Amino acid sequence: MLPYRDSRLTKIVLAIFFLIVIAYAYYEAHGIIFGPTIDIASQAMTVADNPYVLIEGQADRIASLSVDGQPIQVTETGAFKEPYVLAPGVNRIVFDAKDKYGNAAQKVIEIVYTPAATPIQAVPAATSTPATDSTTSTSSRQAGSTTLTASSSPDSVESPTGSVTAPIAPGQ
């Protein structure tokens, strides 16, 4: 039999040994227990004035990573850079990661794109005054002796036999 079997020192050494074994097992099983992680620099809602953004981040313990359902490339260390074109308003971008054990993680970021206000240049409208605009078209028929004259300034039809004035309907 061991002379130190019931000693206090033996119990302490055995406790420390098993504590180290349990800590090492936890360290090795960390990936299985917690699954993948996704870290993105800007997690809060941000405002952008440029429609083109480059989203950078770090993904750990992953087998695949996708943005809005489209797979993206990740380096061996887990770093990724993904260009994204924003639509005006709120853009919700979803990152999905899966590891080799089937665990999944999701990270959602929202970016508000407010396009810069572009000055609208006014096109000068063509102004016409009825007194100076004297466009006249004449239509005559050979069978009869009536001649109709249309004048665009008063929008009327005149007959040479009398002074009858009638408005012209649009499209006639």
The 8 nearest C-alpha neighbors of each residue, nearest first, counted from 0:
[[1, 2, 4, 3, 5, 6, 9, 10],
 [0, 2, 4, 3, 5, 6, 9, 8],
 [1, 3, 4, 0, 5, 6, 9, 8],
 [4, 2, 6, 1, 5, 9, 8, 7],
 [5, 3, 1, 6, 2, 9, 0, 10],
 [4, 6, 3, 7, 9, 10, 2, 8],
 [7, 5, 3, 8, 9, 4, 10, 2],
 [6, 8, 10, 9, 11, 5, 3, 4],
 [7, 9, 11, 10, 6, 12, 3, 13],
 [10, 8, 12, 7, 11, 6, 13, 4],
 [9, 11, 13, 7, 8, 12, 14, 6],
 [12, 10, 14, 8, 13, 9, 15, 7],
 [11, 13, 15, 9, 14, 10, 16, 8],
 [12, 14, 16, 10, 11, 15, 9, 17],
 [15, 13, 11, 17, 16, 12, 18, 10],
 [16, 14, 18, 12, 13, 17, 19, 11],
 [15, 17, 13, 19, 14, 18, 12, 20],
 [18, 16, 20, 14, 19, 15, 21, 13],
 [17, 19, 15, 21, 16, 20, 14, 22],
 [18, 20, 22, 16, 17, 21, 23, 15],
 [21, 19, 17, 23, 18, 22, 24, 16],
 [20, 22, 24, 18, 23, 19, 17, 25],
 [23, 21, 25, 19, 24, 20, 18, 26],
 [22, 24, 26, 20, 25, 21, 19, 27],
 [25, 23, 21, 27, 26, 22, 28, 20],
 [24, 26, 22, 28, 23, 27, 29, 21],
 [25, 27, 23, 29, 24, 28, 22, 30],
 [26, 28, 24, 25, 29, 23, 30, 31],
 [29, 27, 25, 31, 30, 26, 32, 24],
 [30, 28, 32, 26, 31, 27, 25, 33],
 [31, 29, 34, 28, 32, 33, 60, 35],
 [32, 30, 28, 29, 34, 33, 100, 102],
 [31, 33, 29, 30, 34, 28, 25, 102],
 [32, 34, 30, 31, 29, 35, 102, 36],
 [35, 33, 30, 102, 31, 32, 98, 103],
 [36, 34, 60, 61, 59, 104, 98, 103],
 [37, 35, 59, 58, 104, 38, 34, 60],
 [36, 38, 58, 57, 39, 59, 106, 35],
 [37, 39, 57, 56, 58, 36, 40, 106],
 [40, 38, 56, 41, 42, 55, 57, 37],
 [39, 41, 56, 42, 55, 38, 54, 57],
 [42, 40, 39, 43, 45, 108, 44, 54],
 [43, 41, 108, 39, 40, 44, 107, 109],
 [44, 42, 41, 45, 108, 109, 110, 40],
 [45, 43, 109, 110, 42, 108, 46, 111],
 [44, 46, 110, 111, 43, 47, 109, 41],
 [45, 47, 111, 110, 112, 48, 44, 113],
 [48, 46, 112, 49, 111, 113, 45, 110],
 [47, 49, 113, 114, 112, 115, 50, 46],
 [48, 50, 51, 47, 114, 52, 112, 113],
 [51, 49, 85, 84, 52, 48, 112, 86],
 [52, 50, 84, 49, 83, 85, 53, 82],
 [53, 51, 83, 82, 54, 84, 50, 49],
 [54, 52, 82, 81, 83, 55, 80, 51],
 [53, 55, 81, 80, 82, 52, 56, 83],
 [56, 54, 80, 79, 39, 53, 81, 40],
 [55, 57, 39, 38, 79, 78, 40, 80],
 [56, 58, 78, 38, 77, 37, 79, 39],
 [59, 57, 37, 77, 36, 38, 78, 61],
 [58, 60, 36, 61, 35, 77, 57, 37],
 [61, 59, 35, 98, 30, 34, 36, 58],
 [62, 60, 98, 35, 97, 63, 59, 96],
 [61, 63, 98, 99, 97, 60, 64, 96],
 [64, 62, 97, 61, 96, 98, 65, 70],
 [65, 63, 96, 95, 70, 71, 97, 94],
 [64, 66, 70, 69, 95, 71, 68, 94],
 [65, 67, 94, 69, 68, 93, 70, 95],
 [68, 66, 93, 69, 92, 65, 94, 95],
 [67, 69, 66, 65, 70, 95, 93, 94],
 [68, 70, 65, 66, 67, 71, 64, 94],
 [71, 69, 65, 64, 66, 68, 72, 63],
 [72, 70, 65, 64, 69, 73, 66, 81],
 [73, 71, 79, 74, 70, 64, 80, 81],
 [72, 74, 79, 77, 78, 71, 75, 64],
 [75, 73, 77, 76, 78, 79, 72, 57],
 [76, 74, 77, 73, 78, 79, 72, 59],
 [75, 77, 74, 78, 59, 73, 57, 58],
 [78, 76, 58, 74, 57, 75, 73, 59],
 [79, 77, 57, 74, 73, 76, 56, 58],
 [78, 80, 73, 56, 55, 57, 74, 81],
 [81, 79, 55, 54, 53, 56, 82, 78],
 [80, 82, 54, 53, 83, 55, 79, 71],
 [83, 81, 53, 52, 54, 80, 84, 51],
 [82, 84, 52, 51, 53, 85, 81, 54],
 [85, 83, 51, 50, 52, 86, 82, 53],
 [86, 84, 50, 51, 83, 112, 90, 87],
 [85, 87, 88, 90, 112, 84, 50, 89],
 [88, 86, 112, 113, 85, 114, 89, 111],
 [89, 87, 112, 111, 86, 113, 90, 110],
 [88, 90, 111, 110, 112, 91, 109, 87],
 [91, 89, 110, 109, 111, 92, 88, 85],
 [92, 90, 109, 108, 89, 93, 110, 107],
 [91, 93, 108, 107, 109, 90, 67, 94],
 [92, 94, 107, 67, 66, 106, 95, 91],
 [93, 95, 66, 106, 105, 65, 107, 67],
 [96, 94, 105, 65, 64, 104, 93, 66],
 [97, 95, 64, 104, 103, 63, 61, 105],
 [98, 96, 103, 63, 61, 102, 62, 101],
 [97, 99, 61, 62, 100, 102, 101, 35],
 [98, 100, 62, 101, 97, 61, 102, 60],
 [101, 99, 98, 102, 31, 34, 97, 62],
 [102, 100, 99, 98, 97, 103, 34, 62],
 [103, 101, 34, 98, 97, 100, 35, 104],
 [104, 102, 97, 96, 101, 35, 98, 34],
 [103, 105, 96, 35, 95, 36, 97, 106],
 [104, 106, 95, 94, 96, 107, 103, 93],
 [105, 107, 94, 93, 37, 95, 108, 104],
 [108, 106, 93, 92, 94, 105, 109, 91],
 [107, 109, 92, 42, 91, 93, 110, 106],
 [110, 108, 91, 44, 90, 92, 89, 111],
 [109, 111, 45, 90, 44, 46, 89, 112],
 [110, 112, 89, 46, 88, 90, 47, 45],
 [113, 111, 47, 87, 88, 48, 46, 114],
 [112, 114, 48, 87, 88, 47, 111, 115],
 [115, 113, 48, 112, 116, 87, 49, 50],
 [114, 116, 117, 48, 113, 49, 112, 118],
 [117, 115, 114, 118, 113, 119, 48, 49],
 [116, 118, 115, 119, 114, 120, 113, 48],
 [119, 117, 120, 116, 121, 115, 114, 122],
 [120, 118, 117, 121, 116, 122, 115, 123],
 [121, 119, 118, 122, 117, 123, 124, 116],
 [120, 122, 123, 119, 124, 118, 125, 117],
 [121, 123, 124, 120, 119, 125, 126, 118],
 [124, 122, 121, 125, 126, 120, 119, 127],
 [123, 125, 126, 122, 121, 127, 120, 128],
 [126, 124, 127, 123, 122, 128, 132, 121],
 [127, 125, 124, 128, 123, 129, 132, 131],
 [128, 126, 129, 125, 132, 131, 130, 124],
 [127, 129, 130, 131, 132, 126, 152, 133],
 [128, 130, 152, 132, 131, 127, 153, 133],
 [131, 129, 128, 132, 152, 133, 127, 153],
 [130, 132, 129, 128, 133, 127, 152, 134],
 [133, 131, 129, 130, 134, 152, 128, 127],
 [132, 134, 131, 135, 152, 151, 150, 130],
 [133, 135, 151, 132, 150, 136, 152, 149],
 [136, 134, 150, 149, 133, 151, 137, 148],
 [137, 135, 149, 148, 138, 150, 134, 151],
 [136, 138, 148, 147, 149, 135, 139, 146],
 [137, 139, 147, 146, 148, 136, 140, 149],
 [140, 138, 146, 147, 137, 141, 145, 144],
 [139, 141, 142, 143, 138, 144, 146, 145],
 [140, 142, 143, 139, 144, 145, 146, 138],
 [143, 141, 140, 144, 145, 139, 146, 138],
 [144, 142, 141, 145, 140, 139, 146, 147],
 [143, 145, 146, 142, 140, 141, 139, 159],
 [146, 144, 143, 147, 139, 140, 159, 158],
 [145, 147, 139, 138, 144, 148, 158, 159],
 [148, 146, 158, 138, 157, 137, 145, 149],
 [147, 149, 137, 157, 156, 136, 150, 146],
 [150, 148, 156, 136, 135, 155, 137, 151],
 [149, 151, 135, 152, 154, 155, 134, 153],
 [152, 150, 154, 134, 153, 135, 149, 133],
 [151, 153, 129, 150, 154, 132, 133, 130],
 [152, 154, 155, 151, 150, 129, 166, 156],
 [155, 153, 151, 166, 152, 167, 150, 156],
 [154, 156, 166, 165, 153, 164, 167, 150],
 [157, 155, 149, 164, 165, 148, 147, 158],
 [158, 156, 164, 148, 163, 147, 162, 155],
 [157, 159, 160, 161, 147, 163, 162, 146],
 [160, 158, 161, 157, 146, 145, 162, 147],
 [161, 159, 158, 162, 145, 163, 157, 146],
 [162, 160, 159, 158, 163, 157, 164, 145],
 [161, 163, 158, 157, 164, 160, 159, 156],
 [164, 162, 161, 157, 158, 165, 156, 160],
 [163, 165, 156, 155, 157, 162, 166, 158],
 [166, 164, 155, 156, 167, 163, 157, 154],
 [167, 165, 155, 154, 168, 156, 164, 153],
 [166, 168, 155, 154, 169, 165, 171, 156],
 [167, 169, 171, 170, 166, 154, 165, 155],
 [170, 168, 171, 167, 166, 154, 151, 155],
 [169, 171, 168, 167, 166, 154, 151, 149],
 [170, 169, 168, 167, 166, 149, 154, 156]]
